[in-house]
């Protein structure tokens, strides 16, 4: 890794860290020596990057430091192109439109060689394109997850039985043919999966579960080896 890229990565690590980061932890993450990290920290401090700390206690960055506009390598740009192409295969209309806007913004901001990597049409995401669910908008579900707002579902289970559910949504899983809403089902009193193609109607409820989302996601992730049952 070139020094300029390494300095950028150190800044990113410190900006995102929730506690002091030791030089050893940063060296392990970047696959360099601890001595290189010490030199890089000193160089950043000389450039007035507000990094505080020292050997043995770790380093932190004072809040409020802004990076210059992002720059990408060719490989990173190809990763972005392929990721945006994969979004085109989801049934989430809002995300598909957002992907197009991201593509336009990046193409307008990067230098010519990187723009060429975006526009050369050499990378493709092939396969089934999921259809948007008929009974609701996945964008509403994503907003409910962010706002920790409950959802009211008219749902038909795998046996075709119609039920009404109040769900605390915590995640969306996108598959090739449909999406899964993961949430705490107040009827079943457990975390359940709700296939988007079985949802006949969905709307936000006038109730919230604020402060519970992270705990429920942790519970779900801890049980990932045995995925929650369908609704």
Short mmCIF file of the C-alpha atoms (twelve columns), coordinates in Angstrom:
data_MODEL
# 
_entry.id   MODEL 
# 
loop_
_atom_site.group_PDB 
_atom_site.id 
_atom_site.type_symbol 
_atom_site.label_atom_id 
_atom_site.label_alt_id 
_atom_site.label_comp_id 
_atom_site.label_asym_id 
_atom_site.label_seq_id 
_atom_site.Cartn_x 
_atom_site.Cartn_y 
_atom_site.Cartn_z 
_atom_site.pdbx_PDB_model_num 
ATOM 1   C CA . UNK A 1   0.000   0.000   0.000   1 
ATOM 2   C CA . UNK A 2   1.388   3.393   -0.970  1 
ATOM 3   C CA . UNK A 3   1.959   5.902   1.809   1 
ATOM 4   C CA . UNK A 4   -0.727  8.320   0.587   1 
ATOM 5   C CA . UNK A 5   -3.317  5.541   0.561   1 
ATOM 6   C CA . UNK A 6   -2.154  4.371   3.995   1 
ATOM 7   C CA . UNK A 7   -2.522  7.861   5.473   1 
ATOM 8   C CA . UNK A 8   -6.039  8.046   4.110   1 
ATOM 9   C CA . UNK A 9   -6.890  4.624   5.586   1 
ATOM 10  C CA . UNK A 10  -5.538  5.650   9.016   1 
ATOM 11  C CA . UNK A 11  -7.756  8.730   8.966   1 
ATOM 12  C CA . UNK A 12  -10.738 6.568   8.036   1 
ATOM 13  C CA . UNK A 13  -10.006 4.092   10.844  1 
ATOM 14  C CA . UNK A 14  -9.725  6.858   13.439  1 
ATOM 15  C CA . UNK A 15  -12.816 8.703   12.212  1 
ATOM 16  C CA . UNK A 16  -14.945 5.572   12.539  1 
ATOM 17  C CA . UNK A 17  -13.425 4.242   15.777  1 
ATOM 18  C CA . UNK A 18  -15.588 4.380   18.899  1 
ATOM 19  C CA . UNK A 19  -12.593 4.045   21.244  1 
ATOM 20  C CA . UNK A 20  -8.830  4.763   21.094  1 
ATOM 21  C CA . UNK A 21  -7.071  2.657   18.461  1 
ATOM 22  C CA . UNK A 22  -3.644  1.238   19.200  1 
ATOM 23  C CA . UNK A 23  -0.874  1.367   16.628  1 
ATOM 24  C CA . UNK A 24  -0.804  -2.436  16.686  1 
ATOM 25  C CA . UNK A 25  -4.513  -2.678  15.800  1 
ATOM 26  C CA . UNK A 26  -4.050  -0.263  12.884  1 
ATOM 27  C CA . UNK A 27  -0.912  -2.084  11.736  1 
ATOM 28  C CA . UNK A 28  -2.808  -5.392  11.723  1 
ATOM 29  C CA . UNK A 29  -5.693  -3.865  9.763   1 
ATOM 30  C CA . UNK A 30  -3.393  -2.348  7.139   1 
ATOM 31  C CA . UNK A 31  -0.852  -5.204  7.120   1 
ATOM 32  C CA . UNK A 32  2.137   -2.963  7.863   1 
ATOM 33  C CA . UNK A 33  4.561   -2.655  10.759  1 
ATOM 34  C CA . UNK A 34  3.805   -0.778  13.952  1 
ATOM 35  C CA . UNK A 35  6.799   1.439   13.211  1 
ATOM 36  C CA . UNK A 36  5.167   2.493   9.924   1 
ATOM 37  C CA . UNK A 37  2.004   3.469   11.805  1 
ATOM 38  C CA . UNK A 38  3.985   5.599   14.259  1 
ATOM 39  C CA . UNK A 39  5.668   7.393   11.350  1 
ATOM 40  C CA . UNK A 40  2.362   7.899   9.584   1 
ATOM 41  C CA . UNK A 41  0.680   9.277   12.702  1 
ATOM 42  C CA . UNK A 42  3.541   11.744  13.132  1 
ATOM 43  C CA . UNK A 43  3.212   12.780  9.475   1 
ATOM 44  C CA . UNK A 44  -0.533  13.340  9.837   1 
ATOM 45  C CA . UNK A 45  -0.060  15.363  13.007  1 
ATOM 46  C CA . UNK A 46  2.522   17.490  11.178  1 
ATOM 47  C CA . UNK A 47  -0.172  18.160  8.552   1 
ATOM 48  C CA . UNK A 48  -2.447  19.431  11.370  1 
ATOM 49  C CA . UNK A 49  -4.758  16.422  11.321  1 
ATOM 50  C CA . UNK A 50  -6.210  16.503  14.880  1 
ATOM 51  C CA . UNK A 51  -4.974  13.107  16.114  1 
ATOM 52  C CA . UNK A 52  -4.320  12.761  19.847  1 
ATOM 53  C CA . UNK A 53  -2.819  9.978   21.944  1 
ATOM 54  C CA . UNK A 54  0.421   8.121   22.141  1 
ATOM 55  C CA . UNK A 55  2.210   4.799   22.351  1 
ATOM 56  C CA . UNK A 56  0.624   2.354   24.743  1 
ATOM 57  C CA . UNK A 57  -2.641  4.287   25.151  1 
ATOM 58  C CA . UNK A 58  -3.924  4.440   21.582  1 
ATOM 59  C CA . UNK A 59  -4.982  7.257   19.267  1 
ATOM 60  C CA . UNK A 60  -8.205  9.172   18.719  1 
ATOM 61  C CA . UNK A 61  -9.276  11.902  16.320  1 
ATOM 62  C CA . UNK A 62  -11.033 14.986  17.569  1 
ATOM 63  C CA . UNK A 63  -14.539 15.329  16.051  1 
ATOM 64  C CA . UNK A 64  -15.198 17.795  13.259  1 
ATOM 65  C CA . UNK A 65  -12.339 16.848  10.939  1 
ATOM 66  C CA . UNK A 66  -13.507 16.650  7.307   1 
ATOM 67  C CA . UNK A 67  -11.750 14.727  4.594   1 
ATOM 68  C CA . UNK A 68  -11.254 16.124  1.102   1 
ATOM 69  C CA . UNK A 69  -13.438 14.596  -1.631  1 
ATOM 70  C CA . UNK A 70  -13.013 10.830  -1.913  1 
ATOM 71  C CA . UNK A 71  -10.769 9.329   -4.559  1 
ATOM 72  C CA . UNK A 72  -10.900 5.719   -5.690  1 
ATOM 73  C CA . UNK A 73  -8.508  3.229   -7.238  1 
ATOM 74  C CA . UNK A 74  -9.479  1.428   -10.453 1 
ATOM 75  C CA . UNK A 75  -10.349 -1.706  -8.439  1 
ATOM 76  C CA . UNK A 76  -12.504 0.297   -6.022  1 
ATOM 77  C CA . UNK A 77  -14.277 1.934   -8.946  1 
ATOM 78  C CA . UNK A 78  -14.975 -1.471  -10.486 1 
ATOM 79  C CA . UNK A 79  -16.384 -2.643  -7.148  1 
ATOM 80  C CA . UNK A 80  -18.737 0.367   -7.139  1 
ATOM 81  C CA . UNK A 81  -19.822 -0.261  -10.745 1 
ATOM 82  C CA . UNK A 82  -20.634 -3.909  -10.025 1 
ATOM 83  C CA . UNK A 83  -22.422 -3.072  -6.758  1 
ATOM 84  C CA . UNK A 84  -24.620 -0.522  -8.512  1 
ATOM 85  C CA . UNK A 85  -25.359 -3.043  -11.253 1 
ATOM 86  C CA . UNK A 86  -26.430 -5.600  -8.628  1 
ATOM 87  C CA . UNK A 87  -28.839 -3.055  -7.174  1 
ATOM 88  C CA . UNK A 88  -30.557 -2.935  -10.560 1 
ATOM 89  C CA . UNK A 89  -31.619 -6.559  -9.970  1 
ATOM 90  C CA . UNK A 90  -33.528 -5.862  -6.767  1 
ATOM 91  C CA . UNK A 91  -37.235 -5.165  -6.601  1 
ATOM 92  C CA . UNK A 92  -36.621 -1.946  -4.668  1 
ATOM 93  C CA . UNK A 93  -37.587 0.889   -7.023  1 
ATOM 94  C CA . UNK A 94  -36.187 3.636   -4.780  1 
ATOM 95  C CA . UNK A 95  -32.793 1.933   -4.455  1 
ATOM 96  C CA . UNK A 96  -32.617 1.423   -8.216  1 
ATOM 97  C CA . UNK A 97  -33.195 5.141   -8.798  1 
ATOM 98  C CA . UNK A 98  -30.679 5.994   -6.056  1 
ATOM 99  C CA . UNK A 99  -28.104 3.743   -7.764  1 
ATOM 100 C CA . UNK A 100 -28.501 5.697   -11.008 1 
ATOM 101 C CA . UNK A 101 -28.018 9.004   -9.161  1 
ATOM 102 C CA . UNK A 102 -24.903 7.673   -7.404  1 
ATOM 103 C CA . UNK A 103 -23.499 6.578   -10.754 1 
ATOM 104 C CA . UNK A 104 -24.068 10.056  -12.216 1 
ATOM 105 C CA . UNK A 105 -22.570 11.845  -9.214  1 
ATOM 106 C CA . UNK A 106 -19.428 9.727   -9.164  1 
ATOM 107 C CA . UNK A 107 -18.983 9.951   -12.941 1 
ATOM 108 C CA . UNK A 108 -19.177 13.738  -12.697 1 
ATOM 109 C CA . UNK A 109 -16.618 13.973  -9.885  1 
ATOM 110 C CA . UNK A 110 -13.810 11.554  -10.761 1 
ATOM 111 C CA . UNK A 111 -10.934 12.085  -13.216 1 
ATOM 112 C CA . UNK A 112 -11.110 10.844  -16.777 1 
ATOM 113 C CA . UNK A 113 -9.416  7.424   -16.362 1 
ATOM 114 C CA . UNK A 114 -11.739 6.485   -13.501 1 
ATOM 115 C CA . UNK A 115 -14.768 7.770   -15.379 1 
ATOM 116 C CA . UNK A 116 -13.727 5.534   -18.267 1 
ATOM 117 C CA . UNK A 117 -13.716 2.544   -15.880 1 
ATOM 118 C CA . UNK A 118 -17.337 3.343   -15.040 1 
ATOM 119 C CA . UNK A 119 -18.442 3.782   -18.623 1 
ATOM 120 C CA . UNK A 120 -16.625 1.011   -20.465 1 
ATOM 121 C CA . UNK A 121 -19.486 -1.506  -19.921 1 
ATOM 122 C CA . UNK A 122 -17.062 -4.350  -19.178 1 
ATOM 123 C CA . UNK A 123 -18.659 -5.518  -15.903 1 
ATOM 124 C CA . UNK A 124 -22.175 -6.934  -15.735 1 
ATOM 125 C CA . UNK A 125 -24.488 -8.363  -13.093 1 
ATOM 126 C CA . UNK A 126 -26.507 -11.051 -14.853 1 
ATOM 127 C CA . UNK A 127 -29.477 -13.103 -13.768 1 
ATOM 128 C CA . UNK A 128 -33.057 -12.781 -12.629 1 
ATOM 129 C CA . UNK A 129 -34.369 -9.281  -11.984 1 
ATOM 130 C CA . UNK A 130 -36.731 -9.261  -9.002  1 
ATOM 131 C CA . UNK A 131 -40.152 -7.719  -9.537  1 
ATOM 132 C CA . UNK A 132 -41.321 -5.028  -7.086  1 
ATOM 133 C CA . UNK A 133 -43.772 -6.435  -4.532  1 
ATOM 134 C CA . UNK A 134 -47.381 -5.826  -5.514  1 
ATOM 135 C CA . UNK A 135 -48.774 -4.828  -2.148  1 
ATOM 136 C CA . UNK A 136 -46.290 -2.223  -0.908  1 
ATOM 137 C CA . UNK A 137 -43.081 -0.256  -1.444  1 
ATOM 138 C CA . UNK A 138 -39.792 -1.615  -0.056  1 
ATOM 139 C CA . UNK A 139 -38.640 1.988   0.435   1 
ATOM 140 C CA . UNK A 140 -41.310 2.361   3.115   1 
ATOM 141 C CA . UNK A 141 -39.909 -0.672  4.906   1 
ATOM 142 C CA . UNK A 142 -36.370 0.732   4.838   1 
ATOM 143 C CA . UNK A 143 -37.602 4.005   6.314   1 
ATOM 144 C CA . UNK A 144 -39.525 2.137   9.008   1 
ATOM 145 C CA . UNK A 145 -36.329 0.258   9.920   1 
ATOM 146 C CA . UNK A 146 -34.413 3.543   10.203  1 
ATOM 147 C CA . UNK A 147 -37.190 5.271   12.175  1 
ATOM 148 C CA . UNK A 148 -37.923 2.193   14.298  1 
ATOM 149 C CA . UNK A 149 -41.589 2.411   13.349  1 
ATOM 150 C CA . UNK A 150 -43.915 -0.576  13.437  1 
ATOM 151 C CA . UNK A 151 -45.507 -2.030  10.312  1 
ATOM 152 C CA . UNK A 152 -49.003 -3.420  9.890   1 
ATOM 153 C CA . UNK A 153 -49.002 -6.352  7.448   1 
ATOM 154 C CA . UNK A 154 -51.741 -8.299  5.728   1 
ATOM 155 C CA . UNK A 155 -49.778 -11.507 5.252   1 
ATOM 156 C CA . UNK A 156 -50.424 -14.924 3.753   1 
ATOM 157 C CA . UNK A 157 -48.221 -17.676 5.160   1 
ATOM 158 C CA . UNK A 158 -46.691 -20.661 3.341   1 
ATOM 159 C CA . UNK A 159 -49.983 -22.595 3.725   1 
ATOM 160 C CA . UNK A 160 -51.996 -19.745 2.215   1 
ATOM 161 C CA . UNK A 161 -53.594 -18.678 5.491   1 
ATOM 162 C CA . UNK A 162 -54.322 -14.937 5.744   1 
ATOM 163 C CA . UNK A 163 -53.247 -13.161 8.935   1 
ATOM 164 C CA . UNK A 164 -52.815 -9.611  10.162  1 
ATOM 165 C CA . UNK A 165 -49.460 -8.868  11.791  1 
ATOM 166 C CA . UNK A 166 -47.879 -5.986  13.654  1 
ATOM 167 C CA . UNK A 167 -44.129 -6.169  13.080  1 
ATOM 168 C CA . UNK A 168 -41.106 -4.298  14.412  1 
ATOM 169 C CA . UNK A 169 -38.906 -4.343  11.273  1 
ATOM 170 C CA . UNK A 170 -35.151 -4.652  11.825  1 
ATOM 171 C CA . UNK A 171 -33.660 -5.775  8.493   1 
ATOM 172 C CA . UNK A 172 -34.291 -6.411  4.795   1 
ATOM 173 C CA . UNK A 173 -32.719 -9.360  2.969   1 
ATOM 174 C CA . UNK A 174 -32.713 -9.107  -0.830  1 
ATOM 175 C CA . UNK A 175 -32.898 -12.383 -2.760  1 
ATOM 176 C CA . UNK A 176 -33.039 -12.860 -6.527  1 
ATOM 177 C CA . UNK A 177 -36.833 -13.325 -6.651  1 
ATOM 178 C CA . UNK A 178 -38.106 -11.480 -3.566  1 
ATOM 179 C CA . UNK A 179 -37.072 -9.682  -0.366  1 
ATOM 180 C CA . UNK A 180 -37.459 -10.836 3.219   1 
ATOM 181 C CA . UNK A 181 -38.585 -8.451  5.937   1 
ATOM 182 C CA . UNK A 182 -37.014 -9.506  9.218   1 
ATOM 183 C CA . UNK A 183 -38.805 -8.269  12.296  1 
ATOM 184 C CA . UNK A 184 -40.237 -8.968  15.716  1 
ATOM 185 C CA . UNK A 185 -43.762 -10.301 15.204  1 
ATOM 186 C CA . UNK A 186 -46.078 -9.236  18.009  1 
ATOM 187 C CA . UNK A 187 -48.446 -12.105 17.203  1 
ATOM 188 C CA . UNK A 188 -45.783 -14.821 17.427  1 
ATOM 189 C CA . UNK A 189 -43.703 -13.003 20.068  1 
ATOM 190 C CA . UNK A 190 -40.545 -13.882 18.159  1 
ATOM 191 C CA . UNK A 191 -38.367 -12.744 15.285  1 
ATOM 192 C CA . UNK A 192 -39.837 -13.864 11.966  1 
ATOM 193 C CA . UNK A 193 -39.161 -13.593 8.231   1 
ATOM 194 C CA . UNK A 194 -41.903 -12.178 5.997   1 
ATOM 195 C CA . UNK A 195 -41.511 -12.815 2.278   1 
ATOM 196 C CA . UNK A 196 -42.378 -9.758  0.235   1 
ATOM 197 C CA . UNK A 197 -44.295 -11.818 -2.327  1 
ATOM 198 C CA . UNK A 198 -46.656 -13.008 0.422   1 
ATOM 199 C CA . UNK A 199 -47.402 -9.526  1.763   1 
ATOM 200 C CA . UNK A 200 -50.790 -8.435  0.413   1 
ATOM 201 C CA . UNK A 201 -50.751 -5.016  2.057   1 
ATOM 202 C CA . UNK A 202 -48.283 -3.099  4.218   1 
ATOM 203 C CA . UNK A 203 -48.434 0.280   5.905   1 
ATOM 204 C CA . UNK A 204 -46.713 2.030   8.776   1 
ATOM 205 C CA . UNK A 205 -48.478 1.848   12.122  1 
ATOM 206 C CA . UNK A 206 -48.940 4.798   14.465  1 
ATOM 207 C CA . UNK A 207 -46.501 3.256   16.948  1 
ATOM 208 C CA . UNK A 208 -42.741 3.060   17.343  1 
ATOM 209 C CA . UNK A 209 -40.190 0.802   19.015  1 
ATOM 210 C CA . UNK A 210 -37.420 3.358   19.417  1 
ATOM 211 C CA . UNK A 211 -34.327 2.169   21.211  1 
ATOM 212 C CA . UNK A 212 -35.065 -1.508  20.518  1 
ATOM 213 C CA . UNK A 213 -33.739 -1.893  16.977  1 
ATOM 214 C CA . UNK A 214 -30.086 -2.557  17.795  1 
ATOM 215 C CA . UNK A 215 -30.979 -5.071  20.519  1 
ATOM 216 C CA . UNK A 216 -33.343 -6.970  18.230  1 
ATOM 217 C CA . UNK A 217 -30.780 -7.004  15.396  1 
ATOM 218 C CA . UNK A 218 -28.130 -8.342  17.766  1 
ATOM 219 C CA . UNK A 219 -30.517 -11.076 18.887  1 
ATOM 220 C CA . UNK A 220 -31.248 -11.912 15.257  1 
ATOM 221 C CA . UNK A 221 -27.574 -11.934 14.229  1 
ATOM 222 C CA . UNK A 222 -26.611 -14.129 17.177  1 
ATOM 223 C CA . UNK A 223 -29.128 -16.665 15.937  1 
ATOM 224 C CA . UNK A 224 -28.051 -16.362 12.278  1 
ATOM 225 C CA . UNK A 225 -26.820 -19.967 12.188  1 
ATOM 226 C CA . UNK A 226 -30.474 -20.984 12.615  1 
ATOM 227 C CA . UNK A 227 -32.432 -18.380 10.571  1 
ATOM 228 C CA . UNK A 228 -35.753 -17.224 12.044  1 
ATOM 229 C CA . UNK A 229 -38.814 -19.072 10.826  1 
ATOM 230 C CA . UNK A 230 -41.100 -17.657 8.170   1 
ATOM 231 C CA . UNK A 231 -44.034 -15.608 9.428   1 
# 
